[in-house]
Amino acid sequence: MCGIVGYVGQRSTAQVVLGGLARLEYRGYDSAGIAIITPGNALVSHKRAGKLSVLRDDLATNPLLDGTTGIGHTRWATHGPPTDNNAHPHLGDEGKLALIHNGIIENYELLKRELVEQGETFHSDTDSEVVALMLGREYRDTHDVSTAMQRVVARLEGAFTLLAVHANQPGVVVGARRNSPLVVGLGEGENFLGSDVAAFVAYTDKAMAVGQDQIVTITPDSVTVVDFEGKPANATPFTVDWDASAADKGGWSSFMAKEISEEPEAVANTLRGRVGAGGIVTLPELDAVLGDSVSISRIIFIACGTAAYASMLGAYAIEKWSGIPATVELSHEFRYRDPVVDASTLIVSVSQSGETMDTLMAVRYAKEKGATTLSICNTQGATIARESDAVLYTYAGPEVAVASTKAFLSQVVATYLLGLYLGQHNDRVSAELSAQLAQDFEDLPDQLEEMVQTGARIKELAGWMADTRSVLFLGRHVGYPVALEGALKLKELAYIHAEGFAAGELKHGPIALIEPGQIVFVVVPSPRDPSSLHAKVVSNIQEIRARGARVIAIAEKADAAVLPHADEVIAVPFASTFMEPLLAVVPLHIFGMELAAAKGLDIDQPRNLAKSVTVE
C-alpha cells in the first residue's frame, strides 16, 4: 500500500520524486524517503518517520546533492513500526545500492537468517531490507542491477513491487513486480516509474502497465521489459485521460471536500455516452463477453469496504431488472470457503484502484474455476482491469482522499448500467422502464448537486455532535447499504463507534443499544414506494424515539409522515427507488467529513489507513 516513484532524466530528481510522492501520499504516510545518484556517481539518501512534510522540511534545511536518477517512497507500515530506520529506501552493497518496496515478502525470515549467517548486518525491522541486502550481494557478482534483480526475485515469496538504483549505474532504475502495482511513464529524454500514474502525470500522459512477474529497466532514452527469467516481455501502453490539476485541491479545504463537490460530475462522466435513445444502454466493452447474457446463471460481486456497499445496490438492481440471481461477497472471504463457481458464473469485481489485493486474488481464483470476470474500476492500467475478461471504467477522475466518496457513487451507477444492459439483452426490461430510467439518469447529476448544497446545515449538525461517541444508521432495502456506508465513513474519519443496520433487524437485537441521546440516522424510503417499507421504517423511528434516541432522518421532500417523529430531517429530491440511495448518501459523506473536521482530525489521511490496499 506504499507509494513508490522512480525517475531518470535531465530534470531535478529531488523535485520530480518529491512531487510524485506528494501525489501518492494517500497510499501511505507513516514515513518517507528518497535516494539520488549524484553527478559524481555517489548515492545519497535521506528518510524520516512521519508524513512527507517532515522529510520535505528536513531537505529544505539540509538539501541532498541533486542528480538525474533517483527513487522515492512513502510508507504504510507492515513489518516494524514507523521509525526513521524502518523508512525506505534501504541500502545494500555497502551503501552504494538503494531499494524501495511495496508489498510483503512472506519468506523474509528464512532469507534474513541466511544473510545473518553470511555476515550481513540489519539496521531495520522490515522485510524490505532483506531484499536490499540480497540485491547488493548479487550486484557484486553480476555488476548489473537488472540481472541481479532477476536472481533475487526468483527467491522471493509474497507480493512486491521493487525499485532499485546503484551508484555504479547512473541513469538506470530497475523495477520488478509481482501482485503489487507498477506503471511506467514515458517521456522524451526521461522516463518514470510509479505505483500509479499520479506519480508522473505532471510530466507525461503516456504510460505502460508492467505485467505480473516482470522486470522493467528504464534509462532516459529506453524502457526494457523482461519476465523474471530474463525473456523479453510486453507491457500494455495507454494514455492517461486526466492531468495533474485533477489531483490538486484547487483551493478546497481538503481533497475530500473537493471530491464530494465532484460527485455530480463523476456520475455524469460515468453515464456519458452509455445511455442512448429510449434508454438503451450501450456498453461495447462488454459485448464480447456478455452479449449472450442468457448464458449467465448467477452473478457474484466481489469487493471490500465501500465498494462492497456499492455492489449491494448493484445486486438489488440486477436481480430486479435482469432476473439473474446476484450476491455480494467480501473479496477476502470469497476464495477461502471453496465457493461454487463455474462457466455460467459472472464474477464482477469492484475496486476504485483496481489494485485491491484481496479482490485481485479472488478474481484469479474465479478465472481458474472458469468463470467470466468483469471489472468495475476507476484507474486505467490497473491490474484487476487488465486481468479481467472485460472492464467497465467509471471515469470518476482521481480520488485522493483515503475515504471514498465520488468513487462510491460512480461504482453504483456502473452497476446499474450493467443491470440495465443485462435486462435489455434478456428482454426483461420494458421500453417504458428503459425510458424512465434514462430520464432518472439524466436528472441525477442536478439532483446530486442539490444534495451537495446541504453541506452548510450538515456542518452545523456535526458541530454540536463533536463529542459524540456513537452513531447508529438504519435503512431498509436500498437504504441498508447507505446505512453501512454512512457508518463506515464515521469509523474511517471520526474514529468513533458507528454501526449500520438493516432497520428490520432493529428488534432482533440492535434496539438494546438505544439509550437517551443516542444519535440515529435513518434512511427513509419514499412514501410513494408501492411497498410498505415507508410505513415500517417510520414505525422503527417511533420505536427508537420512544427510548430516547435523537433521530436524524434522510427523507424525501414533503414526507409529512416523518416530520413529527424526527429531530432533524435532511430532505432529498423526488426520485425513483434506485436513485434514492445515491442522493441519500451524499449528506452522510458530508457528515463524516464535517464531524472529523469538528474533532480536529486529518480528513484526507485518517490514521492507520491507506487508499489502495495492495497486501492481503
N, C-alpha and C positions, 0 to 999 in steps of 0.2 A: 504494500500500500504506500510505499515510499515514492518520492518523486526523483527522477534522475534526468540529467542533462549532459550532453557531450557536444563539443564544438571543435572544429578545425577550420581555419580561415585567417583572413587578414584583419578582422575586427578585434577589438579588445575582448579577450576571452573572459576576463572578470565581468565585464559589462553584460556580455551575452549570457553567460552562465547564471549570474545572479538574477538577471531579468527573467530567464526561463524558470528558475526556482521560485520566484515570486508568483508566477502564473501556475506553478504546480504545488504550491504550499498546501492547498486543500487536500493533497494526498498524504500529508504527514507533517507535523510541525513540532515534534519533540526535540529535534536538533537539526543542524545543517552544517554543510562543509563544502569546501572547494579545493581542487588541486589543479595547478597550472604548470606547464613546461615552459620555462623562460627562454628567451633568445640564446642564452648561454648553455642551453640543454641541461638545466638543473630543474628538479621537481620541487615546487614549493606548495605547501598545503596549510590550510587553517580550518578548524572546525570548532563549533560551540554547541553546547546544550541550550535548549530554548528555541524560541521562534526565529525565523530567518532574520528578523530585525536585530537580534543580538549579534549574529555573525556580521551583518552589514555595519553595525556600529563599530565593531572591532576592526573591521577592514578599513573603515573611514579614518580611524586613528592610526592604525598600523597597516598600511596597504601592502599587499604582496607584490612582488615583481610581476608584471603582466607578461603575457605571451600570446600565442596564436593557437594553442592547443590546451584543452582542459576538460574537466568533468566536475559536476556538482551534484549534491544530494540533499534532500530534505526527508527526515526520517519519521516513521511511525514505528515505535519500539516493539520488537518481538523478543529477541534474546538480549537480556540485560537492560537495566533502567536507562532513561535518557540522561546520560552524562557526557562530558567532553570526550572521554576516552572511547565511549561506545558510539559516538557520532562517526559518520563516514566523511571522507574516504579513510580506508585502512591501507597500510603500506606494506610492501614486500620488497624483496631484493635489496635489503639494507637502505630502504627509503627511496629507492630510485623508481619504484612502481607504485601506483595508486589505483585502488579499486573501490567501486561503489556497487551496492547490491539492493535489489528489491525482491523480497520473497523469503523463503525459509529453506535452509539446507538441512534436510532431515537426518542425514548421516554425519553431521558435523562432529559429534563426539568421538566417533571412531577415527575420523580423519585428524582430529585435534590430538588424540593420543599418539598417533603415528608421527605427527610433526614434533611433538614434545620429545619423543624418543630420538628424533633426528637432530635435536638441539635447538629447535626454534623457540623463541620467547613470545608470549602473547601479552598484549597491552590492553585488551578489552574483554568483555564477557560475551561478545557476539559470535554468531555462527559465520558472519561475513569475513572476519579476519582470517579464518581458516583458508578461505579461497584466495585471499591476497597473498598469504604466505606460500600456498601451493603454487600459485601463478608465478611468484617470484622465483621459486626453485626451478620451475620448468623453463622460465625465461633464461636462466643462467645456462641451461642446457641447449636451448634452441636458438636463442638470440632473436626471437621473433614473437611478438605478443599474440598474433593470430594463431600461430602453431602451438604456442604454449596454452592458449585458451582451449584449443581442441583437446589437448591432453587432459586438462583439468576437468572440463565438463563431462568427460567420459566417466569420471569417478563420482560425480555429484548426484545425489538423490533429492527430490523435492521440487520446489517451484523457484525459479530465479530469473531475473534479468541482471546481467553483469556488464559493467563498463570499466575499461582499464586503459591506462596510459603508462608509458615508460619513458624516462628521461633520455634513453638512448635511441628512441624512435619518435622524435618530434614530428608533428604533423600527422600523427596517426592516433585514432581512437578505435578500440575494438569493443564490440558488444556481443553478448550471447543471450539467447532467450529460450526458456522452457516454461511454459504456462503463464508467466508474467508478461506484461505488455512491453513492446518496444517498437518505435517508429523512427524512420529516417526522414529528415528534412533535406530537400535537395536544393542547393543554392548554386550560384555562379562563383567559382573560386572559393567556395566554402560549403561545408556540409554539417549536418546536425544530427544528434540522436536525442530521443526523449521518451519518457513514459507515455506521453500523448502529444498531440500536435500543439498544444498550448505552449510547450517548451520553446517552439521556434516560429510560431505563426506570425510574429512581428517581423520576420525576415523573409519568409517564403510561404507560398501556399501549395507548393509541390511536395508530395510526401510518398513514402513507400512503407508498407506494413511488413515487418520482419516476421517470418513464419515460425512455427513450432520447431524447436531443435535446430535453430540456425544461428550462425555466427556472421556478423557484419563488421567489415573494416572500412572506415572512412578516412580519406585524406582530403585536402582541399579540392582535388580535381577528380576523385573517383569514389565509387561505392562498390564494394565486392561482398557478395553474399555466398556462403557455403553452408553445407549441413555440418552436423557435428563430426562427421567422418572426413570432412575436408572436400567433399564433392560440390561442384558448382550448383547453386540453387537459385530459384526465382523468388523475388519479392513482389508484392502486389502494389502497383502505383495508384495514387488517387489525388484529387485536388481538394484542398480544404475549402469549404464553402462559407467560411466566416473569417474575419480579420481580428487583429489583436484588440481593437476597440471594443469588440463584443465581450471580451473577458476583463474589461476595466469597469470600475464602479461608476464612472461617468457622473460624479457628483452626488451619488446616493450615499446615505449613511453606512450602508453595508451592502454586500453582494446580495444577501437575501432580500433586502428591501427592493433592490433593483430587479431581481428575478421574479418577485411577486408582481411587480408592476408589469413585467413582461408576460405574465400568464395569458392574457388575451391574445397577444401576438404569437406566442408559442402554439396555442390551439389553432389559430388561423393558418399558421405555416404548416402544421401537420395535416390540415384539411385541404390545403390549396392544391387544386388540380386533380383531386381524388374523388370528388362528388360531382357528377355531371347532370345533364338534363334528366328530369324525372327522378332524381335521387339515385341514379345508377352509380355504384361505386366502381371505380377503375383503378386496379392495382396491378399493373403489368408485371411488376417484380414478383408477383405471386402466381401468375397464370401457369407457369411451367410446372409448379408442384401442387397447386391447389385448384387448378381449373376444373378437375373432375372431383369436386369435393364430396360427391356421394360415396366415394370410397373410404372416407374418414368415418370411423365408428365412434371415436371419442377424442376429446381434446384435453390435454393436461397442460396447464400453465405452471411453469417453474420460475420462482422468483424469491427475493428476500426483502424484508422490510417494506418500505413504501411501495416498491414495485409489486410486492405480493398483494397489497391492498388494491392497487390499480387493477391487478389481474382478477381479483374477486369481482369487481364491477364488470370487467370484460366477460367473465364466465357467466354472470347473470344475463348479459345482453346476448351472448352467443346462443345459449340454450333457448332464450325467448325467440330469437329471430331465425335461427337455423335449425333448431330441433336436434342439434348434436350435443350429447352429454359433455359437459365441461366441468373440470375441477381445478383447484389450485393446490399446488404442493410447494412447501418450502424447499428450496434447492438443496440445502444441506442435509435434509432428511430423506430426500427422494430416492437416491440410489442405494441407500443402506438398508432398505427394507424389501429388496427384491420386487419392485413393482411390476405389475403385468403390463408390458409394453410390446407392441408388435407393429407390423407394417401398416395396419389400419389406424394407428395412433398418431395424432398430430401433437408434437411437443412444441409449445410456444414459450420461449424463454423471454423474459422481460428484464432488461438491465439498462440503466441510463448510460453507464460507461461501456458496456459490452465486454468488460473485463472481470466481472464478479466471479471469483474463483469457484465458489460453491455452484454457481449456475453453469459455468463453463464445464465443470466435471460432470454435472447432471446431463448436459447436452451430449457430451461424448458418450456417456453411458447409454442414452436413448438411441444414438446413432448405431452403437454396437448391437442394439436389440432390433434394429431395422426400422425404427420409427422415422417419420418425416419430421424435420425440425425447421422451425420458423423463429427468427429472432426479431424482437421489437427493441430497437436500440436507438440511441441519440448520438453515437460517436462513430464517425467514419473511420474505417480501417480497423475497427475493434475485432478482437479475437473471436468472440462468440458470433458476431455477424459473419465473419469470414468462414467459420466452420459450420454454420447452419446451411440448410438447403436453400433457404430464402431469407431475406431480411426486409423488414418494414421500418424505415427510418422515421423518426418523429420530428426532426427538424426544429427542435426547441431552442437550438443555439447553446453555447457553452453554459453550463451551470457550475458556478464556482463554490457557492455556499455548500457546506457539507450536508446540511438538512435539505432534502429535496422538496421543491415546490412546483415550479413550472414543468419539470420533467414528469411529475405525477399526473398532471392534467393532460399532457400530450400523450403519455402512455395510455391513459383511459380512452382518449379519443382514437388512438391507433387500434386498440382492442375493439372499439365499437365499429370502426371501419371494417375490421376483419369479420366481425359478426354479421354485418350487413352484406358484405361481399359473399360470405358463405351462404347466407339466407337467400340471396338473389340467385346464386348458382344452383341452389337446391329447390328453387321455386317455392320457397316458404314465405317470402316477403312479398306482400301485395304491392301493386303500383301505388295505391293510396298511402300505405305505410312508408314506402320509399320516398314519396314526395313530402310527406310530413316530416320525416327525419332530415331530409335535405333542408327544409325550412328551419328546423331546430338547429342544425349545424350552422346555417347562415346567421342565425340570431345570436349564437353562443358567444362570439368574441365581444359584442357590445354588452351583453348581459354580464359577462365576466368583468368588463371594465367598470360596470356599475358596482360590482362587489368589491373590486379593488378600492373604490372610493369610500368604503365603510371604515377605512383604516383609522381615521381620527377618533371615531367613537370607540373602536376596539382598543385603541391606545389608552383611553380613559379607563376602560374596564380593567385592563392589565395593570394600570397604575394602582388602583385600590386593591388588587389581588397580589401585590408583590410579595407579601408574606405568606401566601397560600402554600400549604404543604401537600395538598392532594386535590386532584381534579378528576372527576369521572365524566365519561362520554357515553351517551346512549344513542342507538339508531336501529332501525329495522330495515330489512331488505337492502336497497341500495344505500340506505343511511348507515348501515352497520360498518362497511369498510371506511366510510367517512369518520365514524367514531374512532375506529382503530387508528386512522391516520392522524386525527387530532391529538390523540393520546401520545402517539409516538413523537410528535413534534415537541410536546412538553417535556418528555423524557430527554430527548436529544438536546434541547435548547435551554430549558429552565432547571433541569436536574431535580425535578420533583416527581413524586408518585403520581402517575396518571394511568388510567385504565379505560379501555373502550369495551363496551359490552353490547351484545345484541339485546335490545330492550325486552324481548320476550323472555330472556334469561333472568330478568331482574328478581322475580320472586323465587327463583331456584338457587338463590344464594347471595348475589351481589347486594341485594337490598339491605343486608346486615351492615354494609359499610356506611349507610346513610345515618348521619347524625346532624344535630342542629348546626347550620352554617356550611355544611358540605356543598361545594360548588359542583353542579352537574350541567354539562352542556347536553342538550337534547336536539337531535336532528329530526325534525318533524316532517312526515310525508305530506304531500299536498292534500288538502281536503277534497280536491277534485278527483283524486285517485279512485278508480272504481272498487278497489279492495277496501277492506275495513281497517287497514293499518293505521289510518289517521286517528280514528277513534281509539284504537288500542294504545297508541303512543300518548295521546292526551290523557288516557287513564293512568299510564305509567307516571306522567308528570304529576297528576293528582296524588298518586301513592307516595312519591318521594317528597312532595311538598308537605304532605301530612306529617312527615317525620322530620321536618325542619330543613330540608335541602334548599339551597339557593339555586334557582333554575334559570339558565340562560338558554332560550330556545332559538333555534335557527329554523325559521318557518316562512312559508310563502306570504307574500304581501296580502293584507286583508284577511288573514286567517283569524277570524274573531274567536274561534273556539279555544285558541291558545292564550290569548291576551289575559284572561282572568287568572291564569294559573302559573304564569311565568314572571320572574322578577325582571327579566330583560329579554327583549325579542330583537333578534337580528333578522331583518326582512330580506328575502331573496325574491327575484322576479318570478313571474309565472313561467313555468317550464314543464316539459313533459317528464315522465318518471325517470328516464335515464339521463336527462340533462341536469336534474336537480342536484345530484351529488357533486357535480363539477362546480356548481355555484356555491353550494353549502361549504365546501372545503376551503374556499378562499379566506373567509374570516377566521377559520381555525389556523391557517398558515400565518395570518397576520397576528393572531393572538399569541401563538408560540413565540414569534419574533419579538413582539412588544413586551411580553412577560419577561423574557430573557433580558431585554434592554432595561426594564424597570429594576431588575435584580443586579444590573451592572455586569452582565456576563458577555462573553465573546459570542456574538451571534453567528458569525461565519465559520468559526473554528471551535466547535464545542470540545470539551475535554474528552480525551481517550478515543475520539472518533477520527475517521478518515473518509474521504469521499468515495474512493474506489477500493473495495475490499478484495485484494488480489492474493490473499492467503486463506487457506481453509482453517 
